[in-house]
Amino acid sequence: MSGSGDWYRWEGDDLVVAVRVQPRAGRDRIDGPHGGRLKVRITAPPVDGKANAHLVRFLAKTFGVAKGAVAVEAGATGRDKRLRIHGPKTLPAEAAIGPK
């Protein structure tokens, strides 16, 4: 991905992020950039779409947007995903994402 980081880019008001998800973690958290992706730990298991739904809720809360503003664009069945966050209100420090 192009932009200030190799794992994210801005497309207008949208932030497109390459994410590596670790399900069944002890707590929800963003670890930061790792290996060309943003590493995110979530407590949900990778069963029946629960991890994706939990990831969307967690990132929506973290970036200060509604759940509908976060979409999984690629990688719905794997740990490596591409997400689009429409109009993020906050940029968490641990994500190390620069402004538009």
C-alpha positions, 0 to 999 in steps of 0.5 A: 500500500502506498502512503506514509506507511506501507500498510495504509493509505488515504483515499480522500476521507477513507483510510484503507488499512492492511491488518493482521488479526490475532483472534482469541487474544487476552484482550482487544488491542492494536499492537502497531505496525508489524511486517507490513501490516497493522497487528490487531489482537481481538478476543473473539474466536475465528468462528462463523464470522464472529472475529470479523464482526468483533474486529469491525466493532473494535476498530469503529470504537477505536477510530471514533466512527459508526460500525457501518463506516468500517468495511472488510474489503479483502481477506474475510476468511483469513488473518490478513485483511484489508479494511476501509474506515470512512472518515476516522475521527481519531487516529490511535497513537499505537496505530502510528497513522499519519494525517491525510 
